[in-house]
């Protein structure tokens, strides 16, 4: 049986998803415990690999800088684990889900569609055939946007800073800035500006400005992730769907806002919507689908047997982080 997080654990994780760099005093006040207790709960979750930090491009950054493909792989008899290990080890493969029939991988590249298609084709072997490849028109929601939603709205407001308009990265900013900041904060989003400066090879003041610049641009989202079975969400589903009619845009917005949904992409495909969701029980699936409205037609459903990789993190059979492959696309 998977370990289940207690109420304080859940609240701390949600708080750090909202405000990962907030002082522990602020996190504790929002959760209803003292700062030392909040920090102790987080440190235990990290030590037990039940939760971990994430630094990830936003959906807008994906759409602006990378092409994304959804790849279905059909391993031969006895070849599933070897195929999963090989696909998970690729730095440009961002996520891998195991389904009853094989693997569904999320691949990315910034050298154009032809280059992305070629690198995907190069991974095909006699023991792991490519069953289907669909390129994404845009990413509406990706895994780092998902939150636990256990805190009340007033608790969330106590953590959120004032909202500001996103500012594009200036043209003088180095192309590698986003990647450098992401790599420097990967192990601990709460790293001080002084330590960040040492990792980037710049002064503390320069590091502070670089972090603020990336954050204002909306290029990266800082937060944390958690083992899904440990929060009672042990059932994953991939849906293929279509949305049409006058309410199409509203339907897409409802899907992207749904608390159960953690990934939405529009594909160049016969069923152009890929929707990935998590739930405690598959019995909720019809209710969730009805909530998106009559403009959405679900044409395919696949159960996720196990998440193998998410946002660069390798996951074990209990959903714990068991390694990391630095994303390079």
C-alpha distance (Angstrom), angle and dihedral (degrees) to the residues before:
residue distance angle dihedral
X1 . . .
X2 3.83 . .
X3 3.78 120.5 .
X4 3.81 110.6 -103.6
X5 3.79 121.1 -143.8
X6 3.80 118.0 -123.9
X7 3.80 124.1 -126.2
X8 3.81 95.3 -91.7
X9 3.81 90.7 48.4
X10 3.80 90.6 52.6
X11 3.79 93.0 46.9
X12 3.81 93.0 48.9
X13 3.81 91.9 49.8
X14 3.81 91.7 49.5
X15 3.81 90.8 47.2
X16 3.80 91.3 52.5
X17 3.78 90.9 47.4
X18 3.81 87.3 56.7
X19 3.82 98.7 40.3
X20 3.81 111.9 7.2
X21 3.81 95.4 172.3
X22 3.80 96.9 43.9
X23 3.84 115.3 124.0
X24 3.78 114.2 -95.8
X25 3.80 88.4 -116.5
X26 3.81 89.4 61.2
X27 3.81 93.0 43.8
X28 3.80 91.6 48.7
X29 3.81 93.0 47.3
X30 3.81 91.5 51.9
X31 3.79 92.5 47.2
X32 3.82 95.2 42.7
X33 3.82 100.0 -113.7
X34 3.79 134.3 95.1
X35 3.80 121.3 -88.6
X36 3.80 94.8 -105.3
X37 3.80 92.0 52.7
X38 3.81 92.5 49.5
X39 3.81 91.7 49.5
X40 3.80 92.0 45.9
X41 3.80 92.5 53.4
X42 3.80 91.5 50.0
X43 3.81 93.6 46.9
X44 3.81 90.4 52.2
X45 3.80 92.6 50.0
X46 3.80 90.6 50.9
X47 3.80 92.5 46.7
X48 3.81 90.3 51.8
X49 3.84 90.6 45.8
X50 3.78 90.6 -122.3
X51 3.82 92.7 122.6
X52 3.79 135.6 20.3
X53 3.78 142.5 174.6
X54 3.79 122.2 -92.1
X55 3.79 131.1 -159.9
X56 3.76 109.2 -177.7
X57 3.83 141.1 160.1
X58 3.77 114.7 -102.0
X59 3.83 120.7 -116.9
X60 3.81 87.9 -103.6
X61 3.81 90.3 54.6
X62 3.79 90.7 49.7
X63 3.79 91.6 52.0
X64 3.80 92.0 47.9
X65 3.81 101.2 44.0
X66 3.80 111.5 21.5
X67 3.76 144.0 45.9
X68 3.79 113.8 -135.4
X69 3.79 129.7 -156.2
X70 3.80 131.5 -170.8
X71 3.80 109.0 -143.0
X72 3.80 126.2 -165.9
X73 3.80 113.6 -157.3
X74 3.81 124.3 -167.2
X75 3.82 110.5 -158.7
X76 3.77 119.4 -158.5
X77 3.82 124.0 -118.0
X78 3.79 110.8 -54.7
X79 3.82 92.5 2.4
X80 3.82 100.6 97.1
X81 3.81 99.5 98.6
X82 3.80 93.8 43.8
X83 3.80 91.2 49.1
X84 3.81 91.9 47.0
X85 3.80 91.8 50.0
X86 3.80 91.8 49.6
X87 3.80 95.2 48.4
X88 3.82 92.5 43.3
X89 3.81 91.0 53.0
X90 3.81 92.8 59.3
X91 3.85 109.4 101.2
X92 3.81 92.3 -148.1
X93 3.81 92.2 54.7
X94 3.79 104.0 88.1
X95 3.79 101.3 -176.0
X96 3.80 139.1 9.5
X97 3.81 125.7 -166.3
X98 3.78 124.2 -171.2
X99 3.79 115.3 -137.8
X100 3.81 130.2 -178.7
X101 3.82 89.8 -94.3
X102 3.80 100.7 40.3
X103 3.79 139.0 -73.5
X104 3.79 136.2 -27.5
X105 3.81 112.0 -158.2
X106 3.80 130.8 -171.0
X107 3.81 109.8 -143.4
X108 3.80 129.8 -175.0
X109 3.78 139.1 -170.4
X110 3.79 138.7 170.4
X111 3.82 99.1 -157.6
X112 3.78 97.1 80.6
X113 3.77 137.8 -83.5
X114 3.79 95.5 -74.1
X115 3.80 91.9 54.5
X116 3.80 92.3 47.5
X117 3.79 92.1 49.0
X118 3.81 90.8 48.3
X119 3.80 94.6 51.1
X120 3.80 90.0 49.2
X121 3.81 92.2 50.2
X122 3.80 90.7 49.8
X123 3.82 89.7 63.9
X124 3.79 94.6 61.1
X125 3.80 114.8 110.7
X126 3.77 135.4 172.2
X127 3.82 88.2 -101.5
X128 3.80 96.0 45.7
X129 3.79 114.5 37.2
X130 3.79 125.1 -171.2
X131 3.78 107.0 -114.5
X132 3.80 100.3 178.6
X133 3.81 138.0 -7.3
X134 3.81 123.4 -166.7
X135 3.80 125.9 179.9
X136 3.80 119.5 -139.1
X137 3.79 121.8 -121.7
X138 3.79 90.0 -163.3
X139 3.78 142.1 -18.7
X140 3.81 112.2 -121.6
X141 3.77 97.0 179.1
X142 3.80 135.0 1.6
X143 3.76 134.5 -170.7
X144 3.79 99.8 -88.6
X145 3.82 90.5 62.9
X146 3.80 91.9 63.0
X147 3.81 117.5 105.3
X148 3.78 134.6 -172.8
X149 3.83 94.2 -126.8
X150 3.79 96.6 -152.9
X151 3.82 95.8 127.5
X152 3.79 120.3 85.7
X153 3.83 117.5 -114.5
X154 3.81 91.2 -104.3
X155 3.81 90.0 54.8
X156 3.79 91.0 50.3
X157 3.81 90.8 49.4
X158 3.80 89.7 53.2
X159 3.81 88.2 59.6
X160 3.78 102.4 39.6
X161 3.76 120.5 87.6
X162 3.80 123.9 -142.2
X163 3.78 112.4 -63.0
X164 3.76 116.1 -115.0
X165 3.76 135.3 -177.2
X166 3.79 115.4 -95.2
X167 3.80 114.8 -106.9
X168 3.80 119.9 -151.4
X169 3.78 118.1 -119.1
X170 3.82 107.8 -95.7
X171 3.79 115.2 -107.6
X172 3.81 88.6 -117.3
X173 3.81 91.6 62.7
X174 3.82 113.1 105.0
X175 3.80 114.3 -106.1
X176 3.80 89.7 -125.9
X177 3.81 95.5 55.2
X178 3.81 95.3 97.5
X179 3.80 92.4 48.2
X180 3.81 93.1 46.0
X181 3.79 93.4 51.6
X182 3.81 91.2 45.6
X183 3.81 92.2 51.4
X184 3.81 92.7 46.6
X185 3.81 93.6 52.1
X186 3.80 98.7 37.1
X187 3.80 96.7 103.6
X188 3.81 96.3 39.4
X189 3.78 123.9 13.4
X190 3.80 88.5 -168.8
X191 3.82 92.9 64.0
X192 3.80 110.4 141.0
X193 3.79 121.4 -110.4
X194 3.80 89.3 -113.1
X195 3.81 92.5 54.8
X196 3.80 90.6 43.0
X197 3.80 89.0 53.6
X198 3.80 91.3 52.6
X199 3.80 91.1 51.0
X200 3.80 92.2 48.2
X201 3.80 93.1 42.3
X202 3.81 93.6 -120.6
X203 3.79 138.0 105.4
X204 3.79 122.5 -79.3
X205 3.82 90.3 -110.0
X206 3.80 91.8 51.6
X207 3.81 90.8 48.0
X208 3.80 90.4 51.2
X209 3.80 90.9 52.1
X210 3.81 92.8 45.7
X211 3.80 92.0 52.2
X212 3.81 92.2 46.8
X213 3.81 90.6 47.8
X214 3.80 93.6 52.5
X215 3.81 91.8 45.0
X216 3.82 94.0 48.4
X217 3.78 90.3 49.4
X218 3.79 90.4 55.8
X219 3.80 88.6 -129.1
X220 3.80 96.6 131.5
X221 3.77 134.7 30.8
X222 3.79 117.1 -149.8
X223 3.78 118.6 -155.4
X224 3.77 144.4 102.7
X225 3.76 139.6 -89.9
X226 3.78 133.1 -147.3
X227 3.79 140.6 -155.0
X228 3.80 102.8 -91.5
X229 3.83 97.6 -145.9
X230 3.82 87.7 54.8
X231 3.81 90.9 61.4
X232 3.79 94.3 45.8
X233 3.80 96.3 -101.1
X234 3.76 99.6 116.8
X235 3.81 97.8 144.6
X236 3.79 121.3 81.0
X237 3.80 127.2 -176.7
X238 3.81 134.3 -173.0
X239 3.79 114.7 -152.7
X240 3.79 129.5 -164.9
X241 3.78 110.3 -154.4
X242 3.79 148.0 160.2
X243 3.79 128.3 -139.4
X244 3.79 121.3 -162.5
X245 3.77 142.8 152.4
X246 3.78 134.2 51.9
X247 3.80 92.0 -47.6
X248 3.80 94.7 52.4
X249 3.80 95.9 110.8
X250 3.78 91.6 45.0
X251 3.79 90.6 50.0
X252 3.80 91.9 51.3
X253 3.80 89.9 50.1
X254 3.82 91.6 50.5
X255 3.79 91.7 50.3
X256 3.80 92.7 48.7
X257 3.84 91.3 49.2
X258 3.79 95.6 47.0
X259 3.84 108.9 118.0
X260 3.80 90.3 -140.0
X261 3.81 93.3 55.7
X262 3.79 119.7 85.8
X263 3.82 103.5 167.2
X264 3.81 133.5 32.0
X265 3.79 126.7 171.7
X266 3.79 134.0 169.6
X267 3.79 108.5 -134.8
X268 3.78 134.6 -164.6
X269 3.79 90.9 -117.4
X270 3.79 143.8 106.7
X271 3.81 88.2 -96.5
X272 3.80 98.2 36.4
X273 3.79 100.6 -174.3
X274 3.79 121.1 80.1
X275 3.81 110.5 -170.1
X276 3.80 121.2 -178.1
X277 3.79 118.2 -169.4
X278 3.79 141.2 169.9
X279 3.77 128.0 -146.8
X280 3.77 141.0 163.8
X281 3.78 92.7 -118.2
X282 3.79 135.4 13.7
X283 3.81 88.4 -131.5
X284 3.82 87.2 81.1
X285 3.80 93.5 60.7
X286 3.84 98.2 91.8
X287 3.81 90.4 47.7
X288 3.81 91.8 51.1
X289 3.79 92.8 48.7
X290 3.82 92.4 49.2
X291 3.78 89.2 53.0
X292 3.80 91.2 64.9
X293 3.79 92.6 62.7
X294 3.78 137.7 -119.3
X295 3.82 92.7 -67.5
X296 3.82 89.2 75.4
X297 3.79 119.8 79.2
X298 3.80 114.7 -171.0
X299 3.81 108.6 -152.0
X300 3.80 101.8 171.4
X301 3.79 138.4 26.9
X302 3.79 127.8 -169.3
X303 3.80 126.5 179.8
X304 3.78 117.5 -132.0
X305 3.78 105.6 -131.8
X306 3.78 92.5 -172.2
X307 3.80 138.6 -12.1
X308 3.81 106.4 -124.6
X309 3.81 99.5 179.5
X310 3.79 133.9 8.7
X311 3.81 128.1 178.5
X312 3.79 90.3 -15.2
X313 3.81 94.5 -50.9
X314 3.78 119.2 120.5
X315 3.80 111.9 -135.6
X316 3.79 130.7 -153.1
X317 3.81 126.4 -141.2
X318 3.84 90.3 -82.3
X319 3.79 93.3 51.1
X320 3.82 94.7 -106.0
X321 3.78 121.3 141.8
X322 3.81 107.8 -103.1
X323 3.79 100.3 169.3
X324 3.78 145.1 -19.3
X325 3.78 135.0 -121.3
X326 3.80 110.9 -160.3
X327 3.81 106.3 -124.5
X328 3.82 114.9 -118.6
X329 3.76 118.7 168.5
